[in-house]
Amino acid sequence: MKAIISVVGKDTVGILAAVSAKCADYNVNINDVNQTIIDEYFTMYMIVNIDSITIPFTSFIDEIQNVGKEKNLKIQCMHEDIFNSMHKI
């Protein structure tokens, strides 16, 4: 199973490192990353594999959102089934 993580906020050093470290803490494998900086704003999307996650997915969502709060970023994480349902016509 997969999930999508999105990150938006002012660009600072260590955003990718903080998010990827939190994924590693819970055995969430990063399959793909797309990031860019627009003016002074950092945006990133990650597709992650949650097959071997070591905590409940809802707890992981809370953990990854806490990274956002600590770094003054907006971080969203959703299961691919929800993402696909939201973007299906």
All heavy atoms as an XYZ file, in Angstrom:
699
protein
N       0.834     -1.179      0.000
C       0.000      0.000      0.000
C       0.879      1.242      0.000
O       1.983      1.217      0.506
C      -0.906      0.007      1.223
C      -1.995     -1.055      1.180
S      -3.112     -0.903      2.579
C      -2.060     -1.532      3.880
N       0.303      2.297     -0.546
C       1.045      3.541     -0.645
C       0.286      4.674      0.031
O      -0.913      4.574      0.282
C       1.273      3.911     -2.106
C       2.152      2.936     -2.852
C       2.285      3.350     -4.296
C       3.011      2.268     -5.083
N       2.926      2.524     -6.513
N       1.024      5.756      0.294
C       0.442      6.990      0.812
C       1.139      8.149      0.120
O       2.230      7.997     -0.433
C       0.616      7.080      2.324
N       0.494      9.295      0.163
C       1.040     10.498     -0.440
C       1.266     11.519      0.673
O       0.370     11.778      1.482
C       0.091     11.082     -1.508
C       0.017     10.166     -2.735
C       0.562     12.463     -1.964
C      -0.910      9.030     -2.636
N       2.473     12.064      0.719
C       2.812     13.110      1.685
C       3.054     14.394      0.896
O       3.810     14.388     -0.071
C       4.080     12.749      2.480
C       3.866     11.462      3.289
C       4.489     13.902      3.401
C       5.133     10.941      3.957
N       2.415     15.480      1.316
C       2.668     16.783      0.695
C       3.178     17.750      1.761
O       2.747     17.701      2.909
C       1.407     17.340      0.035
O       0.401     17.580      0.993
N       4.114     18.589      1.349
C       4.753     19.542      2.259
C       4.804     20.904      1.566
O       5.245     20.989      0.417
C       6.197     19.095      2.599
C       6.850     20.081      3.552
C       6.223     17.684      3.164
N       4.361     21.953      2.274
C       4.406     23.309      1.738
C       4.795     24.258      2.861
O       4.313     24.128      3.989
C       3.033     23.736      1.172
C       3.068     25.175      0.675
C       2.577     22.805      0.073
N       5.676     25.187      2.544
C       6.041     26.201      3.524
C       7.250     26.993      3.077
O       7.792     26.775      1.995
N       7.671     27.926      3.923
C       8.872     28.715      3.635
C      10.071     27.783      3.566
O      10.215     26.878      4.381
C       9.103     29.752      4.734
C       8.104     30.870      4.730
C       8.621     32.011      3.916
C       7.746     33.238      4.140
N       8.282     34.390      3.517
N      10.937     28.021      2.607
C      12.113     27.181      2.428
C      13.099     27.395      3.575
O      13.433     28.531      3.911
C      12.791     27.501      1.096
C      13.935     26.566      0.794
O      13.854     25.377      1.172
O      14.915     27.020      0.182
N      13.518     26.303      4.186
C      14.557     26.319      5.213
C      15.418     25.075      5.041
O      15.014     24.109      4.386
C      13.976     26.318      6.643
O      13.166     25.145      6.821
C      13.142     27.553      6.919
N      16.561     25.086      5.644
C      17.463     23.939      5.589
C      16.859     22.775      6.374
O      16.350     22.963      7.472
C      18.842     24.319      6.189
C      19.737     23.102      6.306
C      19.498     25.398      5.340
N      16.907     21.579      5.795
C      16.565     20.370      6.529
C      15.149     19.859      6.403
O      14.782     18.910      7.102
N      14.340     20.436      5.529
C      12.949     19.964      5.408
C      12.913     18.520      4.920
O      12.284     17.657      5.546
C      12.124     20.878      4.482
C      12.019     22.283      5.069
C      10.730     20.287      4.255
C      11.377     23.303      4.137
N      13.567     18.252      3.804
C      13.577     16.891      3.261
C      14.170     15.922      4.271
O      13.644     14.818      4.469
C      14.354     16.851      1.945
C      14.504     15.487      1.278
C      13.149     14.871      0.980
C      15.317     15.621      0.003
N      15.224     16.333      4.945
C      15.871     15.468      5.938
C      14.921     15.140      7.088
O      14.857     13.986      7.537
C      17.135     16.136      6.469
N      14.185     16.125      7.576
C      13.274     15.900      8.699
C      12.132     14.958      8.329
O      11.788     14.044      9.088
C      12.719     17.234      9.196
N      11.561     15.159      7.156
C      10.444     14.310      6.723
C      10.933     12.889      6.446
O      10.315     11.913      6.881
C       9.732     14.916      5.491
C       8.653     13.973      4.971
C       9.132     16.275      5.843
N      12.050     12.762      5.747
C      12.554     11.417      5.443
C      13.019     10.694      6.705
O      12.845      9.473      6.820
C      13.665     11.466      4.395
O      14.748     12.237      4.848
N      13.567     11.419      7.682
C      13.974     10.789      8.943
C      12.760     10.239      9.691
O      12.815      9.145     10.255
C      14.727     11.788      9.812
N      11.664     11.003      9.690
C      10.456     10.530     10.365
C       9.899      9.301      9.652
O       9.444      8.350     10.307
C       9.411     11.646     10.425
C       8.214     11.341     11.292
C       8.572     11.024     12.723
C       9.096     12.202     13.479
N       9.320     11.925     14.921
N       9.980      9.273      8.334
C       9.560      8.074      7.594
C      10.421      6.878      7.995
O       9.903      5.787      8.267
C       9.660      8.319      6.088
S       8.419      9.433      5.416
N      11.717      7.084      8.070
C      12.640      6.003      8.435
C      12.373      5.501      9.852
O      12.481      4.296     10.115
C      14.085      6.472      8.304
N      12.008      6.410     10.749
C      11.711      6.009     12.131
C      10.640      4.933     12.200
O      10.648      4.102     13.111
C      11.233      7.213     12.956
C      12.330      8.191     13.299
O      13.524      7.846     13.142
O      11.994      9.318     13.724
N       9.706      4.947     11.258
C       8.575      4.029     11.286
C       8.552      3.063     10.101
O       7.514      2.504      9.766
C       7.266      4.823     11.376
C       7.234      5.656     12.631
C       7.353      7.043     12.580
C       7.150      5.053     13.884
C       7.363      7.806     13.732
C       7.159      5.799     15.037
C       7.267      7.175     14.964
O       7.282      7.923     16.115
N       9.717      2.884      9.483
C       9.879      1.915      8.391
C       8.963      2.215      7.195
O       8.455      1.305      6.546
C       9.658      0.481      8.897
C      10.404     -0.527      8.059
O      11.503     -0.253      7.582
N       9.815     -1.692      7.876
N       8.777      3.484      6.922
C       8.008      3.929      5.759
C       9.021      4.207      4.655
O       9.890      5.070      4.804
C       7.175      5.181      6.099
C       6.534      5.761      4.848
C       6.124      4.846      7.151
N       8.921      3.473      3.562
C       9.889      3.586      2.475
C       9.452      4.657      1.472
O       8.307      4.675      1.027
C      10.046      2.248      1.760
C      11.199      2.264      0.793
O      12.283      2.729      1.117
N      10.969      1.757     -0.407
N      10.365      5.534      1.116
C      10.072      6.589      0.139
C      10.309      6.037     -1.260
O      11.422      5.659     -1.606
C      10.960      7.817      0.398
C      10.685      8.373      1.795
C      10.716      8.883     -0.674
C      11.694      9.396      2.263
N       9.251      5.991     -2.064
C       9.341      5.487     -3.434
C       9.686      6.576     -4.440
O      10.398      6.329     -5.400
C       8.025      4.838     -3.867
C       7.733      3.556     -3.128
O       8.600      2.955     -2.517
N       6.482      3.137     -3.181
N       9.155      7.767     -4.217
C       9.364      8.848     -5.182
C       9.243     10.191     -4.467
O       8.454     10.331     -3.533
C       8.318      8.770     -6.294
C       8.708      9.544     -7.544
O       9.811     10.122     -7.574
O       7.903      9.573     -8.484
N      10.043     11.154     -4.901
C      10.020     12.504     -4.329
C      10.048     13.510     -5.469
O      10.827     13.372     -6.406
C      11.251     12.767     -3.424
C      11.240     14.194     -2.912
C      11.329     11.791     -2.290
N       9.196     14.519     -5.359
C       9.219     15.638     -6.286
C       9.193     16.890     -5.434
O       8.275     17.082     -4.647
C       8.004     15.586     -7.216
C       8.052     16.650     -8.271
O       8.584     17.740     -8.066
N       7.466     16.353     -9.413
N      10.211     17.715     -5.571
C      10.257     18.939     -4.778
C      10.691     20.105     -5.650
O      11.389     19.928     -6.639
C      11.197     18.789     -3.588
C      12.654     18.692     -3.977
C      13.563     18.575     -2.769
O      13.259     17.868     -1.825
N      14.674     19.267     -2.810
N      10.250     21.276     -5.254
C      10.653     22.477     -5.958
C      10.566     23.662     -5.007
O       9.894     23.591     -3.982
C       9.789     22.726     -7.213
O      10.378     23.747     -7.991
C       8.369     23.079     -6.863
N      11.248     24.713     -5.369
C      11.160     25.960     -4.620
C      10.625     27.007     -5.588
O      11.186     27.223     -6.660
C      12.528     26.378     -4.057
C      13.019     25.311     -3.083
C      12.434     27.740     -3.376
C      14.446     25.483     -2.642
N       9.523     27.613     -5.199
C       8.903     28.670     -5.988
C       9.038     29.944     -5.174
O       8.458     30.039     -4.090
C       7.419     28.357     -6.273
C       7.294     27.036     -7.018
C       6.766     29.498     -7.034
C       5.869     26.533     -7.150
N       9.840     30.881     -5.700
C      10.195     32.089     -4.968
C      10.856     31.638     -3.674
O      11.910     31.034     -3.710
C       8.963     32.977     -4.752
C       9.337     34.403     -4.344
O      10.529     34.777     -4.436
O       8.431     35.141     -3.927
N      10.261     31.857     -2.527
C      10.870     31.422     -1.274
C      10.091     30.290     -0.614
O      10.307     29.969      0.545
C      10.981     32.611     -0.318
C       9.656     33.256     -0.027
C       9.778     34.601      0.657
O      10.559     35.433      0.183
O       9.078     34.807      1.656
N       9.188     29.664     -1.376
C       8.333     28.614     -0.831
C       8.763     27.237     -1.323
O       8.967     27.014     -2.513
C       6.865     28.880     -1.181
C       6.365     30.128     -0.515
C       6.362     31.337     -1.197
C       5.955     30.106      0.807
C       5.945     32.504     -0.581
C       5.536     31.265      1.435
C       5.530     32.457      0.741
O       5.129     33.605      1.352
N       8.864     26.324     -0.384
C       9.247     24.943     -0.639
C       7.983     24.115     -0.812
O       7.045     24.224     -0.018
C      10.044     24.425      0.565
C      10.450     22.987      0.468
C      11.655     22.641     -0.117
C       9.651     21.983      0.978
C      12.050     21.320     -0.194
C      10.032     20.659      0.905
C      11.237     20.325      0.319
N       7.943     23.297     -1.855
C       6.838     22.352     -2.034
C       7.424     20.981     -2.339
O       8.424     20.862     -3.056
C       5.892     22.755     -3.193
O       6.624     22.775     -4.410
C       5.276     24.120     -2.940
N       6.807     19.962     -1.771
C       7.299     18.600     -1.993
C       6.131     17.618     -1.934
O       5.227     17.757     -1.108
C       8.326     18.233     -0.914
C       8.831     16.804     -1.006
S      10.193     16.452      0.132
C       9.398     16.561      1.730
N       6.207     16.647     -2.814
C       5.289     15.514     -2.788
C       6.113     14.245     -2.723
O       7.110     14.117     -3.436
C       4.391     15.484     -4.036
C       3.384     16.596     -4.041
C       3.646     17.798     -4.677
C       2.176     16.446     -3.383
C       2.737     18.829     -4.656
C       1.251     17.481     -3.354
C       1.533     18.663     -3.995
O       0.625     19.682     -3.969
N       5.692     13.326     -1.871
C       6.353     12.029     -1.743
C       5.314     10.927     -1.914
O       4.191     11.054     -1.408
C       6.961     11.838     -0.353
C       8.076     12.745      0.000
S       8.591     12.403      1.714
C      10.349     12.519      1.509
N       5.694      9.896     -2.612
C       4.906      8.673     -2.615
C       5.690      7.690     -1.763
O       6.871      7.437     -2.013
C       4.681      8.135     -4.037
C       3.888      9.157     -4.839
C       3.956      6.786     -3.977
C       3.690      8.794     -6.290
N       5.031      7.176     -0.731
C       5.702      6.287      0.211
C       4.986      4.951      0.286
O       3.777      4.856      0.061
C       5.791      6.923      1.621
C       6.629      8.201      1.582
C       4.426      7.217      2.205
N       5.754      3.915      0.591
C       5.208      2.575      0.772
C       5.001      2.345      2.258
O       5.932      2.521      3.050
C       6.173      1.541      0.190
C       5.602      0.155      0.246
O       5.254     -0.339      1.304
N       5.509     -0.480     -0.910
N       3.785      1.970      2.646
C       3.459      1.771      4.058
C       3.198      0.305      4.398
O       2.644      0.004      5.460
C       2.269      2.659      4.483
C       1.044      2.405      3.607
C       2.672      4.128      4.452
C      -0.220      3.101      4.095
N       3.645     -0.600      3.545
C       3.429     -2.032      3.798
C       4.081     -2.498      5.098
O       3.554     -3.380      5.770
C       3.949     -2.879      2.640
C       3.065     -2.803      1.414
O       1.869     -2.456      1.550
O       3.573     -3.075      0.307
N       5.215     -1.938      5.451
C       5.958     -2.392      6.628
C       5.958     -1.362      7.758
O       6.821     -1.419      8.648
C       7.405     -2.714      6.223
O       7.428     -3.723      5.240
N       5.021     -0.460      7.744
C       4.962      0.581      8.771
C       4.858     -0.061     10.158
O       4.190     -1.084     10.328
C       3.790      1.552      8.483
C       3.910      2.825      9.300
C       2.456      0.874      8.676
C       2.936      3.921      8.861
N       5.536      0.537     11.138
C       5.627     -0.084     12.468
C       4.648      0.501     13.486
O       4.636      0.048     14.638
C       7.063      0.045     13.018
O       7.424      1.439     13.058
C       8.043     -0.722     12.151
N       3.864      1.497     13.084
C       2.818      2.053     13.941
C       1.543      2.144     13.109
O       1.594      2.060     11.880
C       3.198      3.439     14.517
C       3.428      4.474     13.411
C       4.395      3.343     15.441
C       3.642      5.906     13.922
N       0.387      2.318     13.762
C      -0.839      2.505     12.968
C      -0.706      3.715     12.047
O      -0.088      4.727     12.414
C      -1.915      2.742     14.041
C      -1.376      2.094     15.273
C       0.111      2.278     15.209
N      -1.277      3.602     10.864
C      -1.155      4.670      9.869
C      -1.652      6.005     10.404
O      -1.050      7.050     10.169
C      -1.900      4.285      8.585
C      -1.787      5.310      7.492
C      -0.562      5.617      6.930
C      -2.913      5.984      7.041
C      -0.443      6.578      5.933
C      -2.808      6.933      6.034
C      -1.576      7.230      5.479
N      -2.752      5.992     11.164
C      -3.282      7.238     11.720
C      -2.286      7.875     12.693
O      -2.190      9.101     12.760
C      -4.636      7.014     12.410
O      -4.504      5.966     13.375
C      -5.718      6.645     11.400
N      -1.539      7.072     13.403
C      -0.503      7.596     14.302
C       0.648      8.198     13.504
O       1.216      9.225     13.892
C       0.023      6.499     15.221
O      -1.008      6.013     16.055
N       0.980      7.560     12.381
C       2.028      8.105     11.513
C       1.613      9.473     10.969
O       2.427     10.395     10.907
C       2.346      7.141     10.367
C       3.345      7.694      9.396
C       4.685      7.793      9.734
C       2.949      8.146      8.145
C       5.616      8.329      8.856
C       3.866      8.672      7.256
C       5.209      8.763      7.613
N       0.359      9.608     10.595
C      -0.138     10.900     10.113
C       0.090     11.966     11.177
O       0.587     13.056     10.882
C      -1.632     10.817      9.724
C      -1.811      9.952      8.475
C      -2.223     12.218      9.499
C      -3.257      9.625      8.146
N      -0.238     11.655     12.421
C      -0.022     12.606     13.512
C       1.457     12.946     13.658
O       1.819     14.113     13.842
C      -0.550     12.045     14.836
C      -2.069     11.908     14.860
O      -2.748     12.593     14.068
O      -2.561     11.108     15.674
N       2.315     11.938     13.578
C       3.759     12.142     13.726
C       4.321     13.038     12.620
O       5.115     13.943     12.883
C       4.494     10.800     13.725
C       4.251      9.956     14.953
C       4.942     10.515     16.183
O       6.010     11.135     16.051
O       4.402     10.318     17.283
N       3.903     12.783     11.387
C       4.437     13.555     10.267
C       3.893     14.991     10.307
O       4.587     15.942      9.964
C       4.176     12.837      8.914
C       5.203     13.244      7.870
C       2.796     13.039      8.401
C       6.529     12.595      8.014
N       2.647     15.167     10.770
C       2.105     16.512     10.910
C       2.814     17.276     12.028
O       2.976     18.502     11.937
C       0.601     16.468     11.153
C      -0.169     16.090      9.904
C      -1.659     15.953     10.125
O      -2.126     15.736     11.243
N      -2.416     16.072      9.046
N       3.271     16.572     13.048
C       4.034     17.215     14.117
C       5.361     17.761     13.600
O       5.827     18.804     14.062
C       4.265     16.254     15.279
C       3.016     16.069     16.113
O       2.126     16.916     16.124
N       2.940     14.953     16.816
N       5.966     17.062     12.642
C       7.176     17.585     12.005
C       6.861     18.932     11.363
O       7.628     19.892     11.475
C       7.743     16.595     10.954
C       8.868     17.233     10.160
C       8.197     15.312     11.623
N       5.716     19.006     10.710
C       5.298     20.257     10.092
C       5.120     21.372     11.105
O       5.556     22.503     10.875
N       4.500     21.053     12.215
C       4.302     22.074     13.258
C       5.641     22.566     13.788
O       5.819     23.770     14.009
C       3.450     21.508     14.379
C       2.009     21.294     13.985
C       1.215     20.635     15.088
C      -0.186     20.298     14.592
N      -0.896     19.425     15.521
N       6.573     21.652     13.991
C       7.892     22.019     14.510
C       8.658     22.918     13.536
O       9.415     23.789     13.951
C       8.727     20.763     14.782
C       8.220     19.916     15.922
C       8.870     18.546     15.968
O       9.836     18.283     15.209
O       8.409     17.717     16.774
N       8.466     22.706     12.226
C       9.215     23.449     11.220
C       8.372     24.533     10.547
O       8.794     25.117      9.551
C       9.772     22.484     10.171
C      10.805     21.520     10.746
C      11.585     20.897      9.627
C      13.026     20.757      9.860
N      13.830     21.891     10.160
N       7.169     24.769     11.071
C       6.262     25.777     10.524
C       5.914     25.492      9.058
O       5.981     26.367      8.200
C       6.848     27.185     10.691
C       5.773     28.257     10.613
O       4.622     28.006     10.939
N       6.151     29.438     10.175
N       5.537     24.248      8.797
C       5.150     23.778      7.471
C       3.757     23.180      7.524
O       3.307     22.740      8.578
C       6.107     22.685      6.987
C       7.584     23.019      6.907
C       8.396     21.746      6.787
C       7.849     23.955      5.743
N       3.107     23.099      6.386
C       1.844     22.370      6.273
C       2.169     21.013      5.657
O       2.591     20.927      4.499
C       0.859     23.149      5.394
C      -0.454     22.464      5.188
C      -1.232     22.385      6.466
C      -2.620     21.815      6.203
N      -3.389     21.647      7.416
N       2.019     19.959      6.443
C       2.287     18.608      5.947
C       0.997     17.811      6.013
O       0.352     17.735      7.058
C       3.399     17.906      6.755
C       4.697     18.687      6.664
C       3.587     16.470      6.256
C       5.867     18.061      7.422
N       0.643     17.220      4.885
C      -0.532     16.359      4.774
C      -0.071     14.958      4.387
O       0.897     14.818      3.632
C      -1.471     16.878      3.682
C      -1.931     18.277      3.878
C      -3.292     18.348      4.530
O      -3.935     17.343      4.773
N      -3.727     19.551      4.801
N      -0.764     13.976      4.881
C      -0.475     12.590      4.501
C      -1.799     11.866      4.345
O      -2.656     11.941      5.232
C       0.387     11.925      5.581
S       0.831     10.213      5.206
N      -1.973     11.204      3.212
C      -3.206     10.444      3.024
C      -2.934      9.134      2.304
O      -2.007      9.028      1.498
C      -4.269     11.263      2.291
C      -3.991     11.568      0.854
S      -5.353     12.448      0.046
C      -5.252     14.028      0.833
N      -3.740      8.155      2.639
C      -3.656      6.841      2.013
C      -3.981      6.981      0.535
O      -4.813      7.801      0.143
C      -4.651      5.895      2.692
C      -4.421      4.462      2.370
N      -4.853      3.891      1.206
C      -3.779      3.501      3.067
C      -4.502      2.620      1.186
N      -3.840      2.353      2.307
N      -3.340      6.174     -0.301
C      -3.556      6.291     -1.744
C      -5.002      6.040     -2.144
O      -5.477      6.623     -3.123
C      -2.621      5.357     -2.516
C      -2.978      3.889     -2.455
C      -2.103      3.042     -3.356
O      -1.741      3.467     -4.463
O      -1.781      1.928     -2.926
N      -5.735      5.213     -1.401
C      -7.142      4.960     -1.736
C      -7.963      6.244     -1.616
O      -8.814      6.525     -2.464
C      -7.727      3.874     -0.835
C      -7.151      2.501     -1.106
O      -6.542      2.295     -2.193
O      -7.290      1.615     -0.236
N      -7.716      7.012     -0.580
C      -8.425      8.281     -0.407
C      -7.999      9.267     -1.483
O      -8.827      9.937     -2.095
C      -8.191      8.851      1.001
C      -8.833      7.926      2.033
C      -8.735     10.273      1.128
C      -8.508      8.261      3.462
N      -6.695      9.345     -1.722
C      -6.175     10.239     -2.764
C      -6.806      9.908     -4.111
O      -7.284     10.801     -4.824
C      -4.657     10.121     -2.829
C      -4.035     11.070     -3.807
C      -3.709     12.365     -3.438
C      -3.752     10.666     -5.114
C      -3.127     13.256     -4.338
C      -3.171     11.537     -6.016
C      -2.869     12.839     -5.633
N      -6.829      8.640     -4.468
C      -7.414      8.224     -5.745
C      -8.898      8.529     -5.824
O      -9.392      8.957     -6.871
C      -7.157      6.737     -5.996
C      -5.715      6.447     -6.319
O      -4.983      7.318     -6.794
N      -5.276      5.238     -6.037
N      -9.628      8.331     -4.730
C     -11.050      8.640     -4.709
C     -11.318     10.124     -4.890
O     -12.263     10.519     -5.560
C     -11.673      8.177     -3.391
O     -11.628      6.773     -3.292
N     -10.469     10.933     -4.296
C     -10.642     12.392     -4.403
C     -10.351     12.901     -5.809
O     -10.878     13.947     -6.218
C      -9.692     13.102     -3.428
C     -10.082     12.952     -1.993
S      -8.865     13.686     -0.874
C      -8.749     15.357     -1.482
N      -9.516     12.192     -6.572
C      -9.088     12.677     -7.872
C      -9.653     11.855     -9.028
O      -9.129     11.886    -10.127
C      -7.556     12.721     -7.923
C      -7.000     13.695     -6.956
N      -6.658     13.349     -5.678
C      -6.767     15.029     -7.063
C      -6.217     14.411     -5.037
N      -6.273     15.448     -5.848
N     -10.701     11.138     -8.753
C     -11.332     10.322     -9.777
C     -12.617     11.003    -10.250
O     -13.398     11.485     -9.443
C     -11.664      8.947     -9.180
C     -11.978      7.896    -10.179
C     -12.168      6.572     -9.460
C     -12.093      5.426    -10.404
N     -12.233      4.147     -9.723
N     -12.789     11.043    -11.546
C     -13.998     11.672    -12.106
C     -15.068     10.626    -12.270
O     -14.882      9.545    -12.672
C     -13.692     12.343    -13.472
C     -12.697     13.458    -13.237
C     -14.953     12.856    -14.109
C     -12.225     14.138    -14.498
